[in-house]
Amino acid sequence: MAKQNEAANATDAQKTNDAVNKIQDQINSEAGPLKSQANASYASKSEAVTSQAAKATSDENAQYANAVTK
């Protein structure tokens, strides 16, 4: 009886491991595209912020130059 229980437990453990591996594979396959999408979104937002900061700096410098000239 003990050997039967041991065999059944081993079978159950293998089934559980297989299910966990399948879920991990699914997570990994879905995570790749999501990570790429997040990286692209971050790059786009970062570029927009950098552009806005450069424009604001340029405008401020132009205002200062005008004030100095006057």
Phi and psi in degrees as GROMACS dihedral restraints (atoms count N, CA, C in turn):
[ dihedral_restraints ]
;  ai    aj    ak    al  type     phi  dphi    fc
    3     4     5     6     1   -63.3    20    10
    4     5     6     7     1   -39.4    20    10
    6     7     8     9     1   -67.5    20    10
    7     8     9    10     1   -35.6    20    10
    9    10    11    12     1   -65.5    20    10
   10    11    12    13     1   -42.9    20    10
   12    13    14    15     1   -63.7    20    10
   13    14    15    16     1   -40.0    20    10
   15    16    17    18     1   -63.4    20    10
   16    17    18    19     1   -42.6    20    10
   18    19    20    21     1   -65.8    20    10
   19    20    21    22     1   -41.9    20    10
   21    22    23    24     1   -65.1    20    10
   22    23    24    25     1   -40.3    20    10
   24    25    26    27     1   -65.0    20    10
   25    26    27    28     1   -39.4    20    10
   27    28    29    30     1   -64.8    20    10
   28    29    30    31     1   -40.6    20    10
   30    31    32    33     1   -64.0    20    10
   31    32    33    34     1   -45.1    20    10
   33    34    35    36     1   -63.1    20    10
   34    35    36    37     1   -40.6    20    10
   36    37    38    39     1   -63.2    20    10
   37    38    39    40     1   -40.3    20    10
   39    40    41    42     1   -65.4    20    10
   40    41    42    43     1   -42.2    20    10
   42    43    44    45     1   -62.2    20    10
   43    44    45    46     1   -41.9    20    10
   45    46    47    48     1   -63.9    20    10
   46    47    48    49     1   -45.3    20    10
   48    49    50    51     1   -61.5    20    10
   49    50    51    52     1   -41.4    20    10
   51    52    53    54     1   -62.3    20    10
   52    53    54    55     1   -41.7    20    10
   54    55    56    57     1   -65.7    20    10
   55    56    57    58     1   -41.8    20    10
   57    58    59    60     1   -62.7    20    10
   58    59    60    61     1   -44.6    20    10
   60    61    62    63     1   -62.2    20    10
   61    62    63    64     1   -39.2    20    10
   63    64    65    66     1   -64.1    20    10
   64    65    66    67     1   -43.1    20    10
   66    67    68    69     1   -65.7    20    10
   67    68    69    70     1   -41.3    20    10
   69    70    71    72     1   -63.2    20    10
   70    71    72    73     1   -40.6    20    10
   72    73    74    75     1   -62.0    20    10
   73    74    75    76     1   -41.7    20    10
   75    76    77    78     1   -64.4    20    10
   76    77    78    79     1   -44.0    20    10
   78    79    80    81     1   -60.3    20    10
   79    80    81    82     1   -46.3    20    10
   81    82    83    84     1   -63.1    20    10
   82    83    84    85     1   -38.2    20    10
   84    85    86    87     1   -71.0    20    10
   85    86    87    88     1   -30.6    20    10
   87    88    89    90     1   -85.0    20    10
   88    89    90    91     1   -27.1    20    10
   90    91    92    93     1   -71.0    20    10
   91    92    93    94     1   -33.9    20    10
   93    94    95    96     1   -56.6    20    10
   94    95    96    97     1   -56.9    20    10
   96    97    98    99     1   -61.9    20    10
   97    98    99   100     1   -36.6    20    10
   99   100   101   102     1   -65.6    20    10
  100   101   102   103     1   -39.1    20    10
  102   103   104   105     1   -65.6    20    10
  103   104   105   106     1   -42.3    20    10
  105   106   107   108     1   -62.6    20    10
  106   107   108   109     1   -41.6    20    10
  108   109   110   111     1   -64.0    20    10
  109   110   111   112     1   -42.4    20    10
  111   112   113   114     1   -65.1    20    10
  112   113   114   115     1   -41.0    20    10
  114   115   116   117     1   -63.6    20    10
  115   116   117   118     1   -41.4    20    10
  117   118   119   120     1   -65.6    20    10
  118   119   120   121     1   -42.3    20    10
  120   121   122   123     1   -63.6    20    10
  121   122   123   124     1   -43.0    20    10
  123   124   125   126     1   -62.5    20    10
  124   125   126   127     1   -44.2    20    10
  126   127   128   129     1   -61.7    20    10
  127   128   129   130     1   -41.9    20    10
  129   130   131   132     1   -64.2    20    10
  130   131   132   133     1   -46.0    20    10
  132   133   134   135     1   -66.8    20    10
  133   134   135   136     1   -38.7    20    10
  135   136   137   138     1   -63.3    20    10
  136   137   138   139     1   -41.9    20    10
  138   139   140   141     1   -63.6    20    10
  139   140   141   142     1   -40.5    20    10
  141   142   143   144     1   -64.2    20    10
  142   143   144   145     1   -43.4    20    10
  144   145   146   147     1   -65.6    20    10
  145   146   147   148     1   -43.1    20    10
  147   148   149   150     1   -62.0    20    10
  148   149   150   151     1   -41.9    20    10
  150   151   152   153     1   -64.5    20    10
  151   152   153   154     1   -43.6    20    10
  153   154   155   156     1   -63.8    20    10
  154   155   156   157     1   -40.2    20    10
  156   157   158   159     1   -65.8    20    10
  157   158   159   160     1   -40.5    20    10
  159   160   161   162     1   -63.8    20    10
  160   161   162   163     1   -42.0    20    10
  162   163   164   165     1   -65.0    20    10
  163   164   165   166     1   -44.7    20    10
  165   166   167   168     1   -61.6    20    10
  166   167   168   169     1   -40.4    20    10
  168   169   170   171     1   -64.6    20    10
  169   170   171   172     1   -44.0    20    10
  171   172   173   174     1   -62.1    20    10
  172   173   174   175     1   -44.2    20    10
  174   175   176   177     1   -63.0    20    10
  175   176   177   178     1   -43.4    20    10
  177   178   179   180     1   -63.2    20    10
  178   179   180   181     1   -42.6    20    10
  180   181   182   183     1   -63.9    20    10
  181   182   183   184     1   -38.8    20    10
  183   184   185   186     1   -65.7    20    10
  184   185   186   187     1   -42.2    20    10
  186   187   188   189     1   -62.3    20    10
  187   188   189   190     1   -42.1    20    10
  189   190   191   192     1   -64.1    20    10
  190   191   192   193     1   -44.5    20    10
  192   193   194   195     1   -60.8    20    10
  193   194   195   196     1   -41.7    20    10
  195   196   197   198     1   -62.4    20    10
  196   197   198   199     1   -41.4    20    10
  198   199   200   201     1   -66.4    20    10
  199   200   201   202     1   -39.2    20    10
  201   202   203   204     1   -67.7    20    10
  202   203   204   205     1   -39.8    20    10
  204   205   206   207     1   -64.3    20    10
  205   206   207   208     1   -35.4    20    10
